[in-house]
Amino acid sequence: MAEQRPSIRRRRLSDELKRARAEAGYTVEQVADLTEWSMGKISNIETGVRLKPTVMEIKGLLDTYGLMDGRRREAILDLTRQARERGWWSKYTDVFTDDFPAFEAEASRIRTYELARIPGLFQTPGYVEILMRASLRKSPVDIDRAVETRQQRQQILRRAAPPDVWAVIDEAALLRFRTYEPVFAEQVRHLIDLGEADNSVTVQVLPLASGMHAGLRGPFAYLEFGEPVRPIVYLETDTDGLYLEENEELDRYNRLFEHLMTFARHPEASVQMLKDML
């Protein structure tokens, strides 16, 4: 079972609470004395260990800090309410191994590299079906639920303010299912449409002719959320996901993605390459 991690809204709430306490000039120990709560409780609320603090608890902290600015106070309370909400993905625990859809839905910028599969945000229903069958999950119910979750995830591309999504797809991911001709044609046309549309999506294809490159170790997603929340790198496995958040790790994967962009075809040339496959 994957470790439960604070959502992006919960992380923003933590940052706001730390800032409010610092502005009031209090230490965690002083706040514990004033509220008659334990230092552990204060710390857990600030760090996100306590995933869903109540609105009354947060109101109590803001009163203690003397934060009476109506607009800022309500914004913090709204974050508290949002952090307690369950996302659509909570209904699909049989499909998702962790909370990645929650992070994806909150990202302002997504950079993704795929070595053997089409990125989930771009997958067509037909492609999801053959992918599920290849993963030894052949039940019609399992396939239908997988298709539903992909379509739900893809709604972020249709928002009024969608995230900036930049995908580098290894040519091997395309050639791997070329024998499924109807599915292949539908999926490639969808990638072409995404690449040509006036939207927030950029698609690059990394040709096999590029030879050896630094992405051969496997796929990853680099998600950015805007200040003050730090980016994360997500590595998917068969059982759960691995999240990387240390500076060295973020720097490495940032450089790695830039390297892959350089090895891949330019976006316009990538679209032409996709057209030539049909």
VEXTI-284697 format. One record per residue (C-alpha): residue number from 0; residue in three letters; y, x, z. Coordinates in pm, 1 decimal, padded with zeros to 6 digits. Layout:
# residues N
<r num="NUM" residuo="ALA" north="Y" east="X" up="Z"/>
...
//
This chain:
# residues 278
<r num="0" residuo="MET" north="00000.0" east="00000.0" up="00000.0"/>
<r num="1" residuo="ALA" north="00338.0" east="00140.4" up="-00102.3"/>
<r num="2" residuo="GLU" north="00595.5" east="00214.9" up="00161.3"/>
<r num="3" residuo="GLN" north="00855.7" east="-00059.6" up="00191.4"/>
<r num="4" residuo="ARG" north="01193.6" east="00086.0" up="00105.1"/>
<r num="5" residuo="PRO" north="01545.9" east="-00043.9" up="00168.8"/>
<r num="6" residuo="SER" north="01680.6" east="-00232.1" up="-00132.3"/>
<r num="7" residuo="ILE" north="01998.0" east="-00117.4" up="-00306.1"/>
<r num="8" residuo="ARG" north="02196.8" east="-00394.8" up="-00139.8"/>
<r num="9" residuo="ARG" north="02049.8" east="-00290.9" up="00194.5"/>
<r num="10" residuo="ARG" north="02152.6" east="00070.1" up="00127.8"/>
<r num="11" residuo="ARG" north="02505.6" east="-00042.0" up="00044.6"/>
<r num="12" residuo="LEU" north="02514.0" east="-00239.7" up="00369.7"/>
<r num="13" residuo="SER" north="02407.7" east="00072.7" up="00560.0"/>
<r num="14" residuo="ASP" north="02689.0" east="00274.0" up="00401.1"/>
<r num="15" residuo="GLU" north="02946.9" east="00006.1" up="00485.6"/>
<r num="16" residuo="LEU" north="02833.8" east="-00012.2" up="00848.3"/>
<r num="17" residuo="LYS" north="02842.1" east="00365.5" up="00891.5"/>
<r num="18" residuo="ARG" north="03190.8" east="00375.2" up="00741.9"/>
<r num="19" residuo="ALA" north="03314.5" east="00093.3" up="00966.4"/>
<r num="20" residuo="ARG" north="03181.6" east="00268.3" up="01277.0"/>
<r num="21" residuo="ALA" north="03334.9" east="00600.6" up="01172.2"/>
<r num="22" residuo="GLU" north="03671.9" east="00434.8" up="01111.0"/>
<r num="23" residuo="ALA" north="03655.1" east="00279.1" up="01458.6"/>
<r num="24" residuo="GLY" north="03591.8" east="00625.6" up="01602.7"/>
<r num="25" residuo="TYR" north="03265.8" east="00536.1" up="01777.2"/>
<r num="26" residuo="THR" north="02940.2" east="00723.7" up="01813.3"/>
<r num="27" residuo="VAL" north="02605.8" east="00541.9" up="01801.9"/>
<r num="28" residuo="GLU" north="02579.2" east="00593.5" up="02177.8"/>
<r num="29" residuo="GLN" north="02918.9" east="00433.8" up="02238.8"/>
<r num="30" residuo="VAL" north="02831.2" east="00134.2" up="02021.3"/>
<r num="31" residuo="ALA" north="02505.3" east="00091.6" up="02213.7"/>
<r num="32" residuo="ASP" north="02702.7" east="00083.2" up="02541.1"/>
<r num="33" residuo="LEU" north="02955.9" east="-00168.2" up="02406.3"/>
<r num="34" residuo="THR" north="02696.0" east="-00405.1" up="02257.5"/>
<r num="35" residuo="GLU" north="02430.2" east="-00347.5" up="02524.4"/>
<r num="36" residuo="TRP" north="02183.4" east="-00278.3" up="02247.4"/>
<r num="37" residuo="SER" north="01957.7" east="00024.6" up="02234.5"/>
<r num="38" residuo="MET" north="02064.9" east="00332.2" up="02038.7"/>
<r num="39" residuo="GLY" north="01744.6" east="00289.1" up="01839.9"/>
<r num="40" residuo="LYS" north="01848.2" east="-00057.8" up="01725.4"/>
<r num="41" residuo="ILE" north="02194.2" east="00059.8" up="01616.4"/>
<r num="42" residuo="SER" north="02044.2" east="00355.8" up="01432.4"/>
<r num="43" residuo="ASN" north="01777.3" east="00142.3" up="01264.2"/>
<r num="44" residuo="ILE" north="02037.4" east="-00104.9" up="01141.5"/>
<r num="45" residuo="GLU" north="02251.8" east="00176.7" up="01000.2"/>
<r num="46" residuo="THR" north="01969.2" east="00369.1" up="00836.1"/>
<r num="47" residuo="GLY" north="01793.5" east="00066.0" up="00691.0"/>
<r num="48" residuo="VAL" north="01476.4" east="00100.5" up="00897.5"/>
<r num="49" residuo="ARG" north="01557.2" east="-00249.1" up="01018.1"/>
<r num="50" residuo="LEU" north="01539.4" east="-00399.3" up="00669.6"/>
<r num="51" residuo="LYS" north="01683.7" east="-00743.0" up="00738.0"/>
<r num="52" residuo="PRO" north="01944.7" east="-00752.1" up="01018.7"/>
<r num="53" residuo="THR" north="02081.4" east="-01097.6" up="01089.5"/>
<r num="54" residuo="VAL" north="02431.6" east="-01211.4" up="01002.7"/>
<r num="55" residuo="MET" north="02501.2" east="-01260.2" up="01374.9"/>
<r num="56" residuo="GLU" north="02401.0" east="-00899.4" up="01448.7"/>
<r num="57" residuo="ILE" north="02633.5" east="-00767.3" up="01179.2"/>
<r num="58" residuo="LYS" north="02915.2" east="-00994.4" up="01296.6"/>
<r num="59" residuo="GLY" north="02868.2" east="-00849.6" up="01644.4"/>
<r num="60" residuo="LEU" north="02899.2" east="-00494.3" up="01511.6"/>
<r num="61" residuo="LEU" north="03210.5" east="-00577.1" up="01307.0"/>
<r num="62" residuo="ASP" north="03369.1" east="-00739.4" up="01613.5"/>
<r num="63" residuo="THR" north="03290.1" east="-00427.4" up="01814.6"/>
<r num="64" residuo="TYR" north="03452.1" east="-00210.4" up="01546.7"/>
<r num="65" residuo="GLY" north="03757.6" east="-00434.2" up="01539.6"/>
<r num="66" residuo="LEU" north="03714.5" east="-00491.4" up="01167.0"/>
<r num="67" residuo="MET" north="03920.9" east="-00805.0" up="01104.6"/>
<r num="68" residuo="ASP" north="04015.3" east="-00758.8" up="00737.8"/>
<r num="69" residuo="GLY" north="03891.9" east="-01094.2" up="00605.9"/>
<r num="70" residuo="ARG" north="03798.7" east="-00983.9" up="00255.3"/>
<r num="71" residuo="ARG" north="03614.1" east="-00667.6" up="00359.4"/>
<r num="72" residuo="ARG" north="03445.0" east="-00843.2" up="00649.0"/>
<r num="73" residuo="GLU" north="03314.4" east="-01122.6" up="00425.5"/>
<r num="74" residuo="ALA" north="03196.6" east="-00869.6" up="00166.8"/>
<r num="75" residuo="ILE" north="02986.4" east="-00695.7" up="00434.4"/>
<r num="76" residuo="LEU" north="02846.3" east="-01026.5" up="00556.3"/>
<r num="77" residuo="ASP" north="02762.1" east="-01121.3" up="00196.7"/>
<r num="78" residuo="LEU" north="02569.9" east="-00794.3" up="00161.5"/>
<r num="79" residuo="THR" north="02382.4" east="-00887.4" up="00479.2"/>
<r num="80" residuo="ARG" north="02285.3" east="-01224.8" up="00336.2"/>
<r num="81" residuo="GLN" north="02183.8" east="-01074.3" up="00002.0"/>
<r num="82" residuo="ALA" north="01973.7" east="-00806.6" up="00172.4"/>
<r num="83" residuo="ARG" north="01773.0" east="-01085.2" up="00335.1"/>
<r num="84" residuo="GLU" north="01700.5" east="-01265.3" up="00007.5"/>
<r num="85" residuo="ARG" north="01361.9" east="-01238.0" up="-00159.8"/>
<r num="86" residuo="GLY" north="01374.6" east="-01149.5" up="-00529.3"/>
<r num="87" residuo="TRP" north="01170.0" east="-01316.9" up="-00803.5"/>
<r num="88" residuo="TRP" north="00931.3" east="-01017.8" up="-00795.7"/>
<r num="89" residuo="SER" north="00811.8" east="-01114.0" up="-00445.6"/>
<r num="90" residuo="LYS" north="00600.8" east="-01385.0" up="-00614.3"/>
<r num="91" residuo="TYR" north="00411.8" east="-01125.0" up="-00815.7"/>
<r num="92" residuo="THR" north="00261.2" east="-00893.6" up="-00554.8"/>
<r num="93" residuo="ASP" north="-00061.9" east="-00903.1" up="-00756.3"/>
<r num="94" residuo="VAL" north="00122.3" east="-00742.2" up="-01050.1"/>
<r num="95" residuo="PHE" north="00368.7" east="-00504.5" up="-00885.6"/>
<r num="96" residuo="THR" north="00248.5" east="-00223.5" up="-00661.6"/>
<r num="97" residuo="ASP" north="00593.1" east="-00165.0" up="-00507.4"/>
<r num="98" residuo="ASP" north="00958.9" east="-00275.8" up="-00517.7"/>
<r num="99" residuo="PHE" north="01056.6" east="-00101.1" up="-00841.1"/>
<r num="100" residuo="PRO" north="01180.7" east="-00427.2" up="-01005.1"/>
<r num="101" residuo="ALA" north="01432.1" east="-00463.7" up="-00720.2"/>
<r num="102" residuo="PHE" north="01577.5" east="-00118.7" up="-00790.4"/>
<r num="103" residuo="GLU" north="01569.8" east="-00175.5" up="-01166.0"/>
<r num="104" residuo="ALA" north="01757.5" east="-00505.3" up="-01127.9"/>
<r num="105" residuo="GLU" north="02036.3" east="-00337.3" up="-00928.5"/>
<r num="106" residuo="ALA" north="02075.8" east="-00027.6" up="-01147.8"/>
<r num="107" residuo="SER" north="02393.9" east="00026.3" up="-01345.0"/>
<r num="108" residuo="ARG" north="02231.6" east="00294.0" up="-01562.5"/>
<r num="109" residuo="ILE" north="01864.4" east="00345.7" up="-01648.2"/>
<r num="110" residuo="ARG" north="01727.5" east="00648.5" up="-01828.8"/>
<r num="111" residuo="THR" north="01358.3" east="00622.1" up="-01904.8"/>
<r num="112" residuo="TYR" north="01106.7" east="00846.7" up="-02077.1"/>
<r num="113" residuo="GLU" north="00765.2" east="00726.4" up="-02190.9"/>
<r num="114" residuo="LEU" north="00487.5" east="00951.0" up="-02315.8"/>
<r num="115" residuo="ALA" north="00210.0" east="00699.1" up="-02390.1"/>
<r num="116" residuo="ARG" north="00354.4" east="00347.8" up="-02355.1"/>
<r num="117" residuo="ILE" north="00651.5" east="00141.7" up="-02467.1"/>
<r num="118" residuo="PRO" north="00904.5" east="00101.5" up="-02181.5"/>
<r num="119" residuo="GLY" north="00847.7" east="-00218.3" up="-01985.4"/>
<r num="120" residuo="LEU" north="01197.9" east="-00347.3" up="-02056.9"/>
<r num="121" residuo="PHE" north="01118.2" east="-00339.9" up="-02430.5"/>
<r num="122" residuo="GLN" north="00758.5" east="-00465.7" up="-02438.3"/>
<r num="123" residuo="THR" north="00669.2" east="-00772.9" up="-02644.2"/>
<r num="124" residuo="PRO" north="00414.4" east="-01028.0" up="-02514.7"/>
<r num="125" residuo="GLY" north="00155.2" east="-00911.0" up="-02767.6"/>
<r num="126" residuo="TYR" north="00195.7" east="-00550.4" up="-02659.5"/>
<r num="127" residuo="VAL" north="00164.4" east="-00647.1" up="-02290.8"/>
<r num="128" residuo="GLU" north="-00164.5" east="-00821.7" up="-02369.7"/>
<r num="129" residuo="ILE" north="-00327.7" east="-00524.9" up="-02542.2"/>
<r num="130" residuo="LEU" north="-00194.2" east="-00295.0" up="-02271.6"/>
<r num="131" residuo="MET" north="-00348.9" east="-00512.7" up="-02001.1"/>
<r num="132" residuo="ARG" north="-00682.4" east="-00527.4" up="-02181.2"/>
<r num="133" residuo="ALA" north="-00680.3" east="-00150.3" up="-02217.7"/>
<r num="134" residuo="SER" north="-00619.7" east="-00130.0" up="-01841.1"/>
<r num="135" residuo="LEU" north="-00942.4" east="-00331.5" up="-01785.6"/>
<r num="136" residuo="ARG" north="-00754.3" east="-00642.0" up="-01672.8"/>
<r num="137" residuo="LYS" north="-00881.4" east="-00901.7" up="-01917.5"/>
<r num="138" residuo="SER" north="-00844.0" east="-01223.7" up="-01719.2"/>
<r num="139" residuo="PRO" north="-00616.1" east="-01472.0" up="-01901.0"/>
<r num="140" residuo="VAL" north="-00441.1" east="-01538.5" up="-01568.6"/>
<r num="141" residuo="ASP" north="-00372.4" east="-01168.2" up="-01513.4"/>
<r num="142" residuo="ILE" north="-00243.6" east="-01129.2" up="-01869.0"/>
<r num="143" residuo="ASP" north="-00018.8" east="-01435.7" up="-01842.9"/>
<r num="144" residuo="ARG" north="00131.2" east="-01313.7" up="-01516.6"/>
<r num="145" residuo="ALA" north="00191.2" east="-00967.7" up="-01660.8"/>
<r num="146" residuo="VAL" north="00373.2" east="-01122.7" up="-01956.9"/>
<r num="147" residuo="GLU" north="00581.2" east="-01337.4" up="-01720.0"/>
<r num="148" residuo="THR" north="00688.9" east="-01036.9" up="-01515.6"/>
<r num="149" residuo="ARG" north="00790.3" east="-00836.5" up="-01823.7"/>
<r num="150" residuo="GLN" north="01002.6" east="-01127.9" up="-01945.7"/>
<r num="151" residuo="GLN" north="01161.5" east="-01161.7" up="-01601.8"/>
<r num="152" residuo="ARG" north="01242.2" east="-00790.7" up="-01589.8"/>
<r num="153" residuo="GLN" north="01393.5" east="-00802.9" up="-01937.0"/>
<r num="154" residuo="GLN" north="01647.3" east="-01064.7" up="-01827.3"/>
<r num="155" residuo="ILE" north="01868.1" east="-00781.3" up="-01699.4"/>
<r num="156" residuo="LEU" north="01934.3" east="-00684.7" up="-02063.3"/>
<r num="157" residuo="ARG" north="02082.6" east="-01031.2" up="-02126.4"/>
<r num="158" residuo="ARG" north="02321.2" east="-01034.9" up="-01832.3"/>
<r num="159" residuo="ALA" north="02696.4" east="-01053.5" up="-01883.9"/>
<r num="160" residuo="ALA" north="02715.9" east="-00697.9" up="-01746.6"/>
<r num="161" residuo="PRO" north="02378.7" east="-00540.4" up="-01833.0"/>
<r num="162" residuo="PRO" north="02281.0" east="-00189.7" up="-01725.5"/>
<r num="163" residuo="ASP" north="02320.3" east="00097.3" up="-01968.2"/>
<r num="164" residuo="VAL" north="01960.3" east="00169.7" up="-02076.9"/>
<r num="165" residuo="TRP" north="01872.4" east="00490.4" up="-02262.8"/>
<r num="166" residuo="ALA" north="01507.1" east="00532.2" up="-02358.3"/>
<r num="167" residuo="VAL" north="01326.4" east="00829.9" up="-02507.4"/>
<r num="168" residuo="ILE" north="00986.5" east="00725.1" up="-02641.8"/>
<r num="169" residuo="ASP" north="00729.8" east="00980.7" up="-02754.0"/>
<r num="170" residuo="GLU" north="00593.9" east="00906.7" up="-03100.1"/>
<r num="171" residuo="ALA" north="00245.2" east="00918.4" up="-02946.9"/>
<r num="172" residuo="ALA" north="00324.0" east="00595.5" up="-02760.2"/>
<r num="173" residuo="LEU" north="00378.8" east="00425.4" up="-03096.0"/>
<r num="174" residuo="LEU" north="00084.8" east="00576.1" up="-03283.7"/>
<r num="175" residuo="ARG" north="-00154.1" east="00488.8" up="-03001.4"/>
<r num="176" residuo="PHE" north="-00156.7" east="00117.5" up="-03089.0"/>
<r num="177" residuo="ARG" north="-00085.5" east="00132.3" up="-03461.2"/>
<r num="178" residuo="THR" north="-00427.9" east="-00010.4" up="-03545.9"/>
<r num="179" residuo="TYR" north="-00325.6" east="-00339.2" up="-03380.4"/>
<r num="180" residuo="GLU" north="-00124.8" east="-00419.2" up="-03690.9"/>
<r num="181" residuo="PRO" north="00038.9" east="-00756.4" up="-03605.4"/>
<r num="182" residuo="VAL" north="00125.8" east="-00640.1" up="-03253.3"/>
<r num="183" residuo="PHE" north="00248.1" east="-00305.2" up="-03383.3"/>
<r num="184" residuo="ALA" north="00476.3" east="-00465.2" up="-03641.2"/>
<r num="185" residuo="GLU" north="00622.1" east="-00709.0" up="-03387.6"/>
<r num="186" residuo="GLN" north="00681.3" east="-00438.5" up="-03127.1"/>
<r num="187" residuo="VAL" north="00837.2" east="-00190.1" up="-03368.7"/>
<r num="188" residuo="ARG" north="01067.6" east="-00457.5" up="-03513.2"/>
<r num="189" residuo="HIS" north="01176.4" east="-00541.2" up="-03159.7"/>
<r num="190" residuo="LEU" north="01260.7" east="-00175.2" up="-03095.6"/>
<r num="191" residuo="ILE" north="01456.3" east="-00166.3" up="-03422.1"/>
<r num="192" residuo="ASP" north="01648.0" east="-00479.2" up="-03322.1"/>
<r num="193" residuo="LEU" north="01731.8" east="-00326.7" up="-02983.8"/>
<r num="194" residuo="GLY" north="01838.8" east="-00000.2" up="-03143.8"/>
<r num="195" residuo="GLU" north="02062.9" east="-00167.4" up="-03402.8"/>
<r num="196" residuo="ALA" north="02219.5" east="-00439.8" up="-03189.0"/>
<r num="197" residuo="ASP" north="02563.9" east="-00414.7" up="-03033.0"/>
<r num="198" residuo="ASN" north="02427.9" east="-00389.0" up="-02680.1"/>
<r num="199" residuo="SER" north="02382.0" east="-00149.6" up="-02389.1"/>
<r num="200" residuo="VAL" north="02049.7" east="-00011.4" up="-02517.7"/>
<r num="201" residuo="THR" north="01991.4" east="00325.5" up="-02685.8"/>
<r num="202" residuo="VAL" north="01650.8" east="00415.7" up="-02829.1"/>
<r num="203" residuo="GLN" north="01536.1" east="00763.5" up="-02928.2"/>
<r num="204" residuo="VAL" north="01196.0" east="00858.5" up="-03066.5"/>
<r num="205" residuo="LEU" north="01057.6" east="01202.3" up="-02984.8"/>
<r num="206" residuo="PRO" north="00846.8" east="01306.4" up="-03288.6"/>
<r num="207" residuo="LEU" north="00511.1" east="01475.4" up="-03255.8"/>
<r num="208" residuo="ALA" north="00654.1" east="01735.3" up="-03492.3"/>
<r num="209" residuo="SER" north="00882.0" east="01850.9" up="-03210.1"/>
<r num="210" residuo="GLY" north="00576.2" east="02022.5" up="-03065.2"/>
<r num="211" residuo="MET" north="00544.1" east="02115.1" up="-02698.6"/>
<r num="212" residuo="HIS" north="00819.1" east="01989.5" up="-02469.8"/>
<r num="213" residuo="ALA" north="00897.7" east="01952.7" up="-02100.6"/>
<r num="214" residuo="GLY" north="00805.6" east="01582.3" up="-02086.6"/>
<r num="215" residuo="LEU" north="00433.1" east="01634.9" up="-02134.2"/>
<r num="216" residuo="ARG" north="00371.1" east="01602.6" up="-01760.2"/>
<r num="217" residuo="GLY" north="00436.6" east="01232.3" up="-01781.0"/>
<r num="218" residuo="PRO" north="00685.1" east="00941.8" up="-01783.1"/>
<r num="219" residuo="PHE" north="00967.4" east="00876.1" up="-01539.4"/>
<r num="220" residuo="ALA" north="01271.4" east="00656.0" up="-01487.0"/>
<r num="221" residuo="TYR" north="01606.3" east="00783.9" up="-01357.8"/>
<r num="222" residuo="LEU" north="01807.2" east="00501.4" up="-01200.7"/>
<r num="223" residuo="GLU" north="02175.4" east="00516.3" up="-01107.3"/>
<r num="224" residuo="PHE" north="02362.9" east="00258.1" up="-00901.2"/>
<r num="225" residuo="GLY" north="02719.2" east="00379.3" up="-00867.0"/>
<r num="226" residuo="GLU" north="02889.4" east="00503.6" up="-00552.8"/>
<r num="227" residuo="PRO" north="02805.4" east="00524.1" up="-00271.6"/>
<r num="228" residuo="VAL" north="02434.7" east="00471.9" up="-00346.6"/>
<r num="229" residuo="ARG" north="02248.6" east="00781.8" up="-00464.3"/>
<r num="230" residuo="PRO" north="02028.3" east="00777.4" up="-00777.9"/>
<r num="231" residuo="ILE" north="01651.1" east="00770.2" up="-00757.6"/>
<r num="232" residuo="VAL" north="01374.1" east="00893.1" up="-00985.7"/>
<r num="233" residuo="TYR" north="01067.7" east="00672.5" up="-01013.5"/>
<r num="234" residuo="LEU" north="00720.0" east="00795.1" up="-01106.4"/>
<r num="235" residuo="GLU" north="00457.7" east="00523.6" up="-01157.3"/>
<r num="236" residuo="THR" north="00091.3" east="00565.7" up="-01062.2"/>
<r num="237" residuo="ASP" north="-00209.0" east="00333.8" up="-01085.4"/>
<r num="238" residuo="THR" north="-00180.4" east="00229.9" up="-00720.0"/>
<r num="239" residuo="ASP" north="00189.3" east="00253.2" up="-00630.1"/>
<r num="240" residuo="GLY" north="00507.3" east="00439.7" up="-00718.3"/>
<r num="241" residuo="LEU" north="00660.2" east="00768.2" up="-00610.1"/>
<r num="242" residuo="TYR" north="01034.5" east="00778.8" up="-00542.7"/>
<r num="243" residuo="LEU" north="01226.9" east="01105.6" up="-00556.9"/>
<r num="244" residuo="GLU" north="01570.6" east="01126.2" up="-00395.5"/>
<r num="245" residuo="GLU" north="01633.5" east="01487.9" up="-00298.1"/>
<r num="246" residuo="ASN" north="01912.8" east="01673.8" up="-00478.3"/>
<r num="247" residuo="GLU" north="01678.4" east="01932.5" up="-00629.7"/>
<r num="248" residuo="GLU" north="01448.9" east="01659.7" up="-00761.0"/>
<r num="249" residuo="LEU" north="01737.0" east="01459.6" up="-00907.9"/>
<r num="250" residuo="ASP" north="01882.3" east="01769.9" up="-01072.9"/>
<r num="251" residuo="ARG" north="01546.4" east="01862.3" up="-01222.7"/>
<r num="252" residuo="TYR" north="01486.3" east="01520.8" up="-01377.2"/>
<r num="253" residuo="ASN" north="01844.4" east="01495.8" up="-01498.6"/>
<r num="254" residuo="ARG" north="01798.0" east="01826.1" up="-01684.0"/>
<r num="255" residuo="LEU" north="01457.0" east="01714.0" up="-01804.2"/>
<r num="256" residuo="PHE" north="01596.2" east="01395.5" up="-01959.4"/>
<r num="257" residuo="GLU" north="01876.4" east="01589.4" up="-02128.9"/>
<r num="258" residuo="HIS" north="01613.7" east="01825.8" up="-02269.2"/>
<r num="259" residuo="LEU" north="01410.9" east="01532.1" up="-02405.3"/>
<r num="260" residuo="MET" north="01721.9" east="01377.8" up="-02563.1"/>
<r num="261" residuo="THR" north="01779.3" east="01706.7" up="-02744.7"/>
<r num="262" residuo="PHE" north="01420.4" east="01722.4" up="-02874.5"/>
<r num="263" residuo="ALA" north="01420.6" east="01355.6" up="-02982.9"/>
<r num="264" residuo="ARG" north="01567.7" east="01217.6" up="-03302.4"/>
<r num="265" residuo="HIS" north="01929.0" east="01099.0" up="-03293.5"/>
<r num="266" residuo="PRO" north="01945.9" east="00721.1" up="-03219.8"/>
<r num="267" residuo="GLU" north="02027.8" east="00628.9" up="-03582.0"/>
<r num="268" residuo="ALA" north="01755.5" east="00858.8" up="-03714.0"/>
<r num="269" residuo="SER" north="01516.5" east="00711.3" up="-03458.0"/>
<r num="270" residuo="VAL" north="01578.6" east="00359.8" up="-03590.1"/>
<r num="271" residuo="GLN" north="01509.1" east="00484.3" up="-03942.8"/>
<r num="272" residuo="MET" north="01191.7" east="00651.2" up="-03820.2"/>
<r num="273" residuo="LEU" north="01079.4" east="00318.7" up="-03673.5"/>
<r num="274" residuo="LYS" north="01155.1" east="00141.1" up="-04001.3"/>
<r num="275" residuo="ASP" north="00948.4" east="00397.2" up="-04190.5"/>
<r num="276" residuo="MET" north="00649.3" east="00310.7" up="-03970.8"/>
<r num="277" residuo="LEU" north="00637.7" east="-00048.5" up="-04099.3"/>
//
